[in-house]
C-alpha cells in the first residue's frame, strides 16, 4: 500500500478536490446529528391515518396484504421503507371513521381490525404495543411499537360501554370527536351545540382516565379543550394540532389553553397539515372550505385547487421551517416538556420538507440548527410523550382501585 504524501497537494490535485466538492451534496451536520441521536433515541409519531388509507384504496379495499406496505407508495406518504428511513420507533395508528358513516360502531371495530391485521402481517416490523414501556422494548428489538388510537367518539353510539371494548382490543388513545359536533361534544370545525361538553361528555373523559387511556383534544372546540382540562384527572394530549396564534385555524390551540397544558402536564403534538401550519395556506384555501374550516363536500377538491391556483397562484402549503416556528411557540407558551410530534399523515397534501414518513429526522435537524439541546430534542422526539403516557397509566391504576366502570347513555346521563 502506498504511503500517504507528506507534502501539500499539487495544483492538479487541488482542482480535482474542488470538482469533487462541487459534484457532492453538501454535508448536513445537523441531519447527521439527528440521525445519530435517533440510533438510541425513540421517536414517537402521535397520529397517522394509514388504516383509513388502506380501507379506501381502490385495489386493497381494506386488505393489508393487497396494499403491500413493503413497497414505497408514491401516491401516499406512509409505508414500511419510509417509516424505517424516518427512524420511527412508535406509531399511533388512527382507527378513524367519518362522522356520518352509516354504522359507526361496527366501522370503528373494522378499523381497529385493520390495525391488528397490519401488525400480524408484518411481525418483523411492528410490535403490538399497549404500554408506555413497550416503546423502549420495541426500540431495543429494532421494531416499531404499534399503538391503536380511536379518532372520533361517534363509534360509541352515545354509550360508555364501547370504551371498555376498545380498550380490551388494545386502544390506548381516543380523539373525542372529528370534524363534526356529536351529541355530547362540540367539534372545532362545526357549529357548537352544547357550549362544550355535556354531562355524558364529561363521563367519557373520566372513564378514559379510569381505563388509563389518553384523552386527545385534537379536534374539539376551544371551549371543550378548556372543559376537558377542568375535568381530566390525567394529562391530556393534542395529538395533531399547532398554535392558534400563528395560524388561526380553529383546530389549533389558543394561548390560554397552551398555558394550562403546562399545569395539566399534557402535550401538544405539532402536526404537518398545511392549513394548520401556514396562515397563507389557510387564507388561500378559505374559498374551498366551509365556514368552519373543513373541506366542502359539494366540490371536487382536486379540480377546485387547480382552478384556485390558476386564479390566485400556487397554493402556499406551509413549510418545515414554519412548523418549527409553531414548535418553538408551543414550547415557549407551554414549556419544552409539553411539545411532541403528530404528523397526521393521511395520503393527502403535505408541506415542502415534510412530504412523507421518511422526513422526521429532517424536522429534528432544523430544530438542532436553531440551537435545541440534545435534551430538548429527546423531549420532543419521545421523552415528553412518554412522561404523559406513564402518568395516564398511573392515574388509571389509582382510579380503578376505587371506581367502578361507568355505565350509561347520552339519554340517561344528559336526561334527554
C-alpha positions in Angstrom: 0.0 0.0 0.0 1.4 3.4 -0.9 2.2 5.7 1.9 0.3 9.0 2.3 2.0 12.1 0.9 3.8 14.2 3.4 3.8 17.4 1.2 0.9 19.6 0.1 -1.3 18.7 -2.8 -0.3 19.6 -6.3 -2.3 22.2 -8.3 -3.9 19.5 -10.3 -4.9 17.5 -7.2 -6.5 20.6 -5.7 -8.5 21.2 -8.8 -9.8 17.6 -8.6 -10.8 18.1 -5.0 -12.7 21.2 -5.9 -14.5 19.5 -8.7 -15.5 16.6 -6.4 -16.8 19.0 -3.8 -19.0 20.7 -6.4 -20.4 17.4 -7.5 -21.1 16.0 -4.0 -24.0 17.2 -1.9 -23.2 19.5 0.9 -22.7 17.7 4.2 -25.6 18.4 6.6 -24.1 18.3 10.1 -27.5 18.9 11.8 -29.1 16.0 9.9 -26.1 13.7 10.7 -26.5 14.6 14.4 -30.3 13.9 14.3 -29.7 10.5 12.7 -27.0 9.7 15.4 -29.4 10.7 18.2 -32.1 8.5 16.7 -29.9 5.5 16.8 -30.7 5.2 20.5 -33.5 7.8 21.0 -37.0 6.6 20.3 -39.2 8.8 18.0 -42.9 8.8 18.6 -45.5 9.9 16.0 -48.8 10.6 17.7 -51.1 10.3 14.7 -51.3 8.6 11.3 -54.4 7.7 9.3 -52.9 4.8 7.2 -55.6 2.4 8.3 -58.3 4.5 6.5 -56.0 4.9 3.5 -55.8 1.1 3.3 -59.6 0.8 3.6 -60.2 3.4 0.9 -57.6 2.2 -1.5 -59.4 1.1 -4.7 -57.2 -2.0 -5.0 -56.7 -3.1 -1.4 -60.2 -2.2 0.0 -59.0 -2.8 3.5 -56.8 -5.8 2.7 -53.4 -5.1 4.3 -51.6 -7.7 2.2 -53.1 -6.3 -1.0 -52.0 -2.8 0.0 -48.4 -4.1 0.4 -46.7 -1.9 2.9 -43.3 -3.3 1.9 -43.1 -1.1 -1.2 -42.9 2.7 -1.4 -46.3 4.2 -2.3 -45.6 7.2 -4.4 -49.2 8.2 -4.2 -49.1 8.1 -0.4 -46.8 9.1 2.5 -46.5 6.1 4.8 -45.1 2.6 4.2 -42.5 0.4 5.8 -39.5 1.7 3.8 -40.2 5.3 4.7 -41.1 4.6 8.3 -37.7 2.9 8.7 -36.0 5.7 6.9 -37.7 8.2 9.2 -36.5 6.3 12.2 -40.0 6.0 13.7 -39.9 3.9 16.9 -43.6 4.2 17.9 -46.6 4.9 15.8 -50.2 5.7 16.9 -52.4 4.4 14.2 -55.8 6.1 14.0 -58.9 3.9 13.8 -60.6 6.9 12.1 -64.1 6.9 10.7 -66.1 9.8 9.2 -68.8 11.1 11.5 -71.6 10.3 9.2 -70.7 6.7 8.3 -73.8 4.5 8.4 -72.7 2.0 11.0 -70.2 3.9 13.3 -69.8 1.2 16.0 -69.2 -1.5 13.5 -66.9 0.6 11.4 -64.7 1.6 14.3 -64.2 -2.1 15.1 -63.4 -2.7 11.4 -60.7 0.0 11.6 -59.2 -1.5 14.8 -59.2 -4.8 12.9 -57.1 -3.2 10.1 -54.5 -2.1 12.6 -54.4 -5.6 14.2 -54.0 -7.2 10.8 -51.3 -4.7 9.9 -49.4 -5.9 13.0 -50.0 -9.5 12.2 -48.9 -9.1 8.5 -45.5 -7.6 9.4 -44.4 -9.0 12.8 -40.8 -8.4 11.9 -41.5 -4.6 11.6 -44.4 -3.8 14.0 -44.6 -4.9 17.6 -48.2 -4.7 19.1 -48.0 -2.2 21.9 -50.3 -1.2 24.8 -47.9 0.3 27.4 -45.5 3.2 27.6 -42.8 0.7 28.4 -43.4 -1.1 25.0 -41.8 1.9 23.2 -38.3 1.2 24.7 -38.8 -2.6 24.3 -39.6 -2.2 20.6 -36.7 0.1 20.0 -34.4 -2.4 21.6 -35.8 -5.1 19.3 -35.4 -2.9 16.2 -39.1 -2.8 15.6 -41.8 -0.1 15.6 -44.2 -0.1 18.6 -47.7 -0.2 17.0 -50.5 1.5 19.0 -54.2 1.7 18.4 -55.9 5.1 18.7 -59.6 5.7 18.1 -60.2 9.0 16.2 -63.7 10.2 16.9 -66.3 9.2 19.5 -69.1 8.7 17.0 -68.4 5.0 17.2 -69.6 5.0 20.9 -73.1 5.5 19.5 -73.8 7.5 22.6 -72.9 4.8 25.1 -70.0 4.5 27.6 -69.7 0.7 27.2 -67.7 0.6 23.9 -64.9 2.4 25.6 -64.0 -0.7 27.5 -64.4 -2.9 24.4 -61.9 -0.6 22.6 -59.5 -0.7 25.5 -59.8 -4.5 25.6 -58.9 -4.6 21.9 -55.8 -2.6 22.6 -56.8 1.1 22.1 -54.8 3.4 24.3 -55.9 6.9 23.0 -59.2 8.4 21.9 -59.7 11.6 20.0 -63.1 12.8 21.4 -64.6 13.8 18.0 -63.6 14.5 14.4 -64.8 17.4 12.2 -68.4 17.3 13.3 -70.1 18.1 16.6 -71.6 15.0 18.3 -74.5 14.7 20.7 -72.1 15.2 23.6 -69.1 17.2 22.4 -68.6 20.3 20.2 -66.1 20.0 17.3 -63.7 22.7 16.4 -64.9 22.6 12.8 -68.7 22.6 13.2 -71.4 24.6 14.8 -71.3 24.3 18.6 -74.5 22.8 20.2 -73.5 22.3 23.8 -71.3 25.1 24.9 -68.6 22.4 25.1 -69.1 19.1 26.8 -72.4 17.6 28.1 -72.5 15.6 31.3 -72.1 12.5 29.1 -69.0 14.0 27.5 -67.5 14.6 31.0 -68.3 11.0 31.8 -66.4 9.9 28.7 -63.3 11.8 29.9 -63.5 10.4 33.4 -63.9 6.8 32.1 -60.9 7.2 29.8 -59.0 8.4 32.8 -60.1 5.3 34.8 -59.1 3.0 31.9 -55.7 4.6 31.6 -56.5 5.7 28.0 -55.1 9.0 26.8 -57.7 11.8 26.2 -57.0 13.5 22.9 -58.4 17.0 22.3 -57.0 17.5 18.8 -60.4 18.0 17.1 -62.5 19.6 19.9 -63.7 23.2 20.1 -61.7 25.6 22.2 -64.4 25.6 24.9 -64.1 21.8 25.1 -60.4 22.0 25.4 -60.8 24.2 28.5 -63.5 22.0 29.9 -61.6 18.8 29.4 -58.7 20.4 31.3 -61.2 21.1 34.1 -62.4 17.6 34.3 -59.5 15.3 33.5 -57.5 13.7 36.3 -54.7 12.9 33.9 -52.6 14.8 31.4 -54.3 15.3 28.0 -52.8 15.4 24.6 -53.5 17.3 21.4 -52.2 14.5 19.1 -52.1 16.6 15.9 -52.5 20.4 16.4 -50.5 23.6 16.2 -50.6 27.1 17.7 -53.6 29.2 17.0 -51.7 32.4 17.4 -49.5 31.6 14.4 -52.3 30.1 12.2 -55.9 30.9 13.1 -57.4 27.6 12.1 -59.9 26.5 14.8 -58.2 23.1 15.0 -55.2 24.8 16.6 -54.6 25.5 20.3 -55.1 29.1 21.7 -52.7 30.7 24.1 -54.8 30.3 27.2 -55.1 26.6 26.6 -51.3 26.3 25.9 -50.7 27.9 29.3 -53.0 25.4 31.0 -51.4 22.4 29.3 -48.3 23.1 31.4 -50.2 22.8 34.6 -52.1 19.7 33.4 -48.8 18.0 32.5 -50.1 17.4 28.9 -48.6 17.7 25.5 -49.3 19.4 22.1 -48.0 17.3 19.2 -47.2 19.5 16.3 -48.8 18.5 13.0 -47.9 18.6 9.3 -51.2 19.6 7.8 -50.6 22.7 5.6 -53.7 24.6 6.8 -52.7 24.2 10.4 -49.1 25.4 9.7 -49.3 28.4 7.5 -51.7 31.4 7.7 -51.1 31.9 4.0 -52.2 28.3 3.3 -55.2 28.8 5.5 -56.2 32.0 3.8 -55.5 30.6 0.3 -57.8 27.6 1.0 -60.7 29.6 2.6 -62.9 29.6 -0.6 -62.6 25.8 -0.8 -63.6 25.3 2.8 -66.8 25.8 4.7 -67.3 28.5 7.3 -65.7 26.3 10.0 -62.6 25.5 8.1 -63.2 21.9 6.9 -63.3 20.7 3.3 -66.6 21.2 1.4 -68.3 18.1 0.2 -70.1 19.8 -2.7 -66.9 20.3 -4.8 -64.2 18.2 -6.4 -61.3 19.3 -4.3 -58.6 18.4 -6.8 -60.3 20.4 -9.5 -61.0 23.2 -7.2 -57.4 23.5 -6.0 -56.3 23.6 -9.7 -58.8 26.3 -10.5 -57.8 28.3 -7.4 -54.1 28.1 -8.4 -54.9 29.5 -11.8 -56.7 32.4 -10.3 -54.6 33.1 -7.2 -51.2 31.5 -7.9 -49.7 28.3 -6.4 -51.0 27.0 -3.1 -48.6 28.0 -0.3 -48.6 24.8 1.7 -46.6 25.9 4.6 -43.0 24.7 5.2 -41.0 22.6 7.6 -39.5 25.9 8.9 -42.9 27.3 9.7 -43.8 24.1 11.5 -40.7 24.6 13.7 -41.9 28.1 14.4 -45.1 26.5 15.8 -43.0 24.1 17.8 -40.9 26.8 19.3 -44.0 28.9 20.1 -45.7 26.0 21.8 -42.5 25.3 23.8 -42.4 29.0 24.8 -46.0 29.1 26.0 -46.5 25.6 27.4 -42.9 24.6 28.2 -40.3 22.4 26.5 -41.7 19.4 28.3 -45.1 19.8 26.7 -44.5 19.5 22.9 -44.2 16.5 20.7 -44.8 15.4 17.1 -48.1 14.2 15.5 -47.7 14.1 11.7 -51.3 13.3 10.7 -50.1 11.7 7.5 -53.1 10.5 5.6 -52.1 10.3 2.0 -53.1 14.0 1.4 -51.2 17.2 0.6 -48.1 17.8 2.7 -45.7 20.8 3.1 -42.3 21.0 1.4 -39.8 19.3 3.5 -42.4 17.1 5.3 -43.5 15.0 2.3 -43.7 11.6 3.9 -42.7 9.4 6.9 -39.0 9.5 6.0 -38.7 13.2 6.9 -38.9 13.1 10.7 -35.0 13.4 11.1 -35.1 16.5 8.9 -37.6 18.1 11.3 -35.2 17.4 14.2 -32.3 18.6 12.2 -34.0 22.0 11.7 -34.5 22.3 15.5 -30.8 21.4 16.0 -29.9 24.2 13.6 -32.0 26.5 15.8 -29.9 25.6 18.8 -32.1 23.0 20.5 -30.1 20.9 23.0 -29.9 17.1 23.0 -32.2 17.1 26.0 -34.8 19.2 24.2 -34.6 17.0 21.1 -35.1 14.0 23.2 -38.1 15.6 24.8 -39.9 16.4 21.5 -38.9 13.0 20.0 -40.4 10.9 22.7 -39.5 11.8 26.3 -42.3 14.3 26.7 -44.9 11.9 25.4 -43.6 9.0 27.5 -44.0 11.1 30.6 -47.6 11.8 29.7 -48.3 8.2 28.9 -46.8 6.9 32.1 -48.8 9.4 34.1 -52.0 8.4 32.4 -51.3 4.8 33.2 -50.5 5.6 36.8 -53.7 7.7 37.2 -55.7 4.8 35.7 -54.3 2.3 38.1 -55.2 4.5 41.1 -58.7 5.3 39.9 -59.5 1.6 39.2 -58.8 0.8 42.9 -61.9 2.8 44.0 -64.0 3.5 40.9 -66.3 1.1 39.1 -66.8 1.1 35.4 -69.1 3.9 34.3 -72.4 3.0 32.7 -75.0 4.9 30.8 -76.0 6.5 27.5 -76.4 10.1 26.4 -80.2 9.8 27.0 -79.7 8.5 30.6 -76.9 10.8 31.6 -77.9 14.0 29.9 -81.6 13.5 30.8 -82.9 13.6 27.2 
